[in-house]
Amino acid sequence: MSRAKKNRAESIDPQSIPKAVVNRLSLYLRELQHVVRSGRETTSSSRLGSRLGFTDAQVRKDLAYFGQFGHPGVGYRCQELIEAIRRILGTDLGWPVALIGVGNLGRALLGYRGFNRQGFRITAAFDVEQAKVGAQIEGVEVYHLDQLEQVLLKHAIRVAVITVPATAAQEVADRLVDCGIEGVVNFAPVTISLPDSVSLVGVDLAIELEQITFSVVNRTNSR
Amino acid sequence: MSRAKKNRAESIDPQSIPKAVVNRLSLYLRELQHVVRSGRETTSSSRLGSRLGFTDAQVRKDLAYFGQFGHPGVGYRCQELIEAIRRILGTDLGWPVALIGVGNLGRALLGYRGFNRQGFRITAAFDVEQAKVGAQIEGVEVYHLDQLEQVLLKHAIRVAVITVPATAAQEVADRLVDCGIEGVVNFAPVTISLPDSVSLVGVDLAIELEQITFSVVNRTNSR
């Protein structure tokens, strides 16, 4: 355990790695998983890049932050690179996740297959509505928010997903921080603030639609 | 109308603009909206950048793709820059959106306030389950997928959101293309293929969690 930790720390200086590179690691991982499912065992930086719209140089440069993964005359061995990227992202460890807010979005995420596939398991859900507390949704127990601290401890949960209404998001985030949470993904459509010691990613589901309208509008005009 | 289109086309050469820049425009827009809600009328590239973790030079360079927005001695007038960015992204036009797949995720998106706020209105929902067809959810009518073409035409819908199970996503996407859709946001946890003439963004909700675990793992090791 301590040896694995040491290898991890030796191979990465996280301060030197741009966020966009880490984001692209996730995309490479998805594409490699897709290649493996389609029955191939190896791939190349140009194949990997072309499916995702990046140059082969970009792919090689991104991966070079973390080590040397290609084999001469072979390219990348998919399964080997999948395991390396999962180790870099930390998802090989398997993460129990808390979900706060069992509305429609919370329920959707409880049933979202894409989490399990990548090494995340929503282990406990929380809400303040008594009618929801004690229910099992998609096999996950719903607790009252007042039980947050003890349940996080019991399941060794270090990361949480916020799916409460925008008006409650900051208060919930503060409670998570008080309970020692280390990372938060916020799906509520509002910006929240956390101490620098806690990792935070805000998800804004309208951004993807804006990227689409940008390209539709400009595609139309260029005809 | 034609004059507005002309201005749009003159000011932007979309081929020359990296996707990451367009993505950051959305982030600037959110932050500017936040500044306005907090009661301030102007901001600067360094203020705008610091809240988002970018340098002021990055902010200025990104915006320079689209024109000159700062005022000497003032900085950015927030409302003016908000309107400019919405015009660039095309969201000032107001977009009716079709949603395909009224499961948990579909229902969540039908109630997601973040869409309306940015100029999107889900106008029609589709499913293949007869029990859902004819229902009104969050004020949106659910049609059978067989009515896709006529409903898209009737409401002049050019962009769609896919929230069906992974196994049905490609088939639904193909049907949307046959009906003349111009842009698709795919929330199904699977990669789909579309002709180059149709804009496509895939949303993978696990990617944000991976970014969190990367920083939690590396933060822990660096202690």
Boltz contact constraints between the chains, C-beta under 6 A:
constraints:
  - contact:
      token1: [A, 8]
      token2: [B, 221]
      max_distance: 6.0
  - contact:
      token1: [A, 9]
      token2: [B, 221]
      max_distance: 6.0
  - contact:
      token1: [A, 14]
      token2: [B, 218]
      max_distance: 6.0
  - contact:
      token1: [A, 22]
      token2: [B, 211]
      max_distance: 6.0
  - contact:
      token1: [A, 22]
      token2: [B, 214]
      max_distance: 6.0
  - contact:
      token1: [A, 26]
      token2: [B, 207]
      max_distance: 6.0
  - contact:
      token1: [A, 26]
      token2: [B, 210]
      max_distance: 6.0
  - contact:
      token1: [A, 34]
      token2: [B, 191]
      max_distance: 6.0
  - contact:
      token1: [A, 89]
      token2: [B, 210]
      max_distance: 6.0
  - contact:
      token1: [A, 89]
      token2: [B, 213]
      max_distance: 6.0
  - contact:
      token1: [A, 89]
      token2: [B, 214]
      max_distance: 6.0
  - contact:
      token1: [A, 90]
      token2: [B, 213]
      max_distance: 6.0
  - contact:
      token1: [A, 90]
      token2: [B, 214]
      max_distance: 6.0
  - contact:
      token1: [A, 90]
      token2: [B, 217]
      max_distance: 6.0
  - contact:
      token1: [A, 91]
      token2: [B, 210]
      max_distance: 6.0
  - contact:
      token1: [A, 91]
      token2: [B, 213]
      max_distance: 6.0
  - contact:
      token1: [A, 95]
      token2: [B, 213]
      max_distance: 6.0
  - contact:
      token1: [A, 104]
      token2: [B, 107]
      max_distance: 6.0
  - contact:
      token1: [A, 104]
      token2: [B, 108]
      max_distance: 6.0
  - contact:
      token1: [A, 104]
      token2: [B, 111]
      max_distance: 6.0
  - contact:
      token1: [A, 105]
      token2: [B, 108]
      max_distance: 6.0
  - contact:
      token1: [A, 107]
      token2: [B, 104]
      max_distance: 6.0
  - contact:
      token1: [A, 108]
      token2: [B, 104]
      max_distance: 6.0
  - contact:
      token1: [A, 108]
      token2: [B, 105]
      max_distance: 6.0
  - contact:
      token1: [A, 108]
      token2: [B, 108]
      max_distance: 6.0
  - contact:
      token1: [A, 111]
      token2: [B, 104]
      max_distance: 6.0
  - contact:
      token1: [A, 112]
      token2: [B, 205]
      max_distance: 6.0
  - contact:
      token1: [A, 113]
      token2: [B, 189]
      max_distance: 6.0
  - contact:
      token1: [A, 114]
      token2: [B, 189]
      max_distance: 6.0
  - contact:
      token1: [A, 114]
      token2: [B, 205]
      max_distance: 6.0
  - contact:
      token1: [A, 114]
      token2: [B, 206]
      max_distance: 6.0
  - contact:
      token1: [A, 115]
      token2: [B, 206]
      max_distance: 6.0
  - contact:
      token1: [A, 118]
      token2: [B, 206]
      max_distance: 6.0
  - contact:
      token1: [A, 120]
      token2: [B, 209]
      max_distance: 6.0
  - contact:
      token1: [A, 159]
      token2: [B, 212]
      max_distance: 6.0
  - contact:
      token1: [A, 182]
      token2: [B, 216]
      max_distance: 6.0
  - contact:
      token1: [A, 183]
      token2: [B, 212]
      max_distance: 6.0
  - contact:
      token1: [A, 183]
      token2: [B, 216]
      max_distance: 6.0
  - contact:
      token1: [A, 185]
      token2: [B, 208]
      max_distance: 6.0
  - contact:
      token1: [A, 185]
      token2: [B, 209]
      max_distance: 6.0
  - contact:
      token1: [A, 185]
      token2: [B, 212]
      max_distance: 6.0
  - contact:
      token1: [A, 189]
      token2: [B, 113]
      max_distance: 6.0
  - contact:
      token1: [A, 189]
      token2: [B, 114]
      max_distance: 6.0
  - contact:
      token1: [A, 191]
      token2: [B, 34]
      max_distance: 6.0
  - contact:
      token1: [A, 199]
      token2: [B, 212]
      max_distance: 6.0
  - contact:
      token1: [A, 199]
      token2: [B, 215]
      max_distance: 6.0
  - contact:
      token1: [A, 199]
      token2: [B, 216]
      max_distance: 6.0
  - contact:
      token1: [A, 201]
      token2: [B, 208]
      max_distance: 6.0
  - contact:
      token1: [A, 201]
      token2: [B, 211]
      max_distance: 6.0
  - contact:
      token1: [A, 201]
      token2: [B, 212]
      max_distance: 6.0
  - contact:
      token1: [A, 203]
      token2: [B, 208]
      max_distance: 6.0
  - contact:
      token1: [A, 205]
      token2: [B, 112]
      max_distance: 6.0
  - contact:
      token1: [A, 205]
      token2: [B, 114]
      max_distance: 6.0
  - contact:
      token1: [A, 206]
      token2: [B, 114]
      max_distance: 6.0
  - contact:
      token1: [A, 206]
      token2: [B, 115]
      max_distance: 6.0
  - contact:
      token1: [A, 206]
      token2: [B, 118]
      max_distance: 6.0
  - contact:
      token1: [A, 207]
      token2: [B, 26]
      max_distance: 6.0
  - contact:
      token1: [A, 208]
      token2: [B, 185]
      max_distance: 6.0
  - contact:
      token1: [A, 208]
      token2: [B, 201]
      max_distance: 6.0
  - contact:
      token1: [A, 208]
      token2: [B, 203]
      max_distance: 6.0
  - contact:
      token1: [A, 209]
      token2: [B, 120]
      max_distance: 6.0
  - contact:
      token1: [A, 209]
      token2: [B, 185]
      max_distance: 6.0
  - contact:
      token1: [A, 210]
      token2: [B, 26]
      max_distance: 6.0
  - contact:
      token1: [A, 210]
      token2: [B, 89]
      max_distance: 6.0
  - contact:
      token1: [A, 210]
      token2: [B, 91]
      max_distance: 6.0
  - contact:
      token1: [A, 211]
      token2: [B, 22]
      max_distance: 6.0
  - contact:
      token1: [A, 211]
      token2: [B, 201]
      max_distance: 6.0
  - contact:
      token1: [A, 212]
      token2: [B, 159]
      max_distance: 6.0
  - contact:
      token1: [A, 212]
      token2: [B, 183]
      max_distance: 6.0
  - contact:
      token1: [A, 212]
      token2: [B, 185]
      max_distance: 6.0
  - contact:
      token1: [A, 212]
      token2: [B, 199]
      max_distance: 6.0
  - contact:
      token1: [A, 212]
      token2: [B, 201]
      max_distance: 6.0
  - contact:
      token1: [A, 213]
      token2: [B, 90]
      max_distance: 6.0
  - contact:
      token1: [A, 213]
      token2: [B, 91]
      max_distance: 6.0
  - contact:
      token1: [A, 213]
      token2: [B, 95]
      max_distance: 6.0
  - contact:
      token1: [A, 214]
      token2: [B, 22]
      max_distance: 6.0
  - contact:
      token1: [A, 214]
      token2: [B, 89]
      max_distance: 6.0
  - contact:
      token1: [A, 214]
      token2: [B, 90]
      max_distance: 6.0
  - contact:
      token1: [A, 215]
      token2: [B, 199]
      max_distance: 6.0
  - contact:
      token1: [A, 216]
      token2: [B, 182]
      max_distance: 6.0
  - contact:
      token1: [A, 216]
      token2: [B, 183]
      max_distance: 6.0
  - contact:
      token1: [A, 216]
      token2: [B, 199]
      max_distance: 6.0
  - contact:
      token1: [A, 217]
      token2: [B, 90]
      max_distance: 6.0
  - contact:
      token1: [A, 218]
      token2: [B, 14]
      max_distance: 6.0
  - contact:
      token1: [A, 221]
      token2: [B, 8]
      max_distance: 6.0
  - contact:
      token1: [A, 221]
      token2: [B, 9]
      max_distance: 6.0
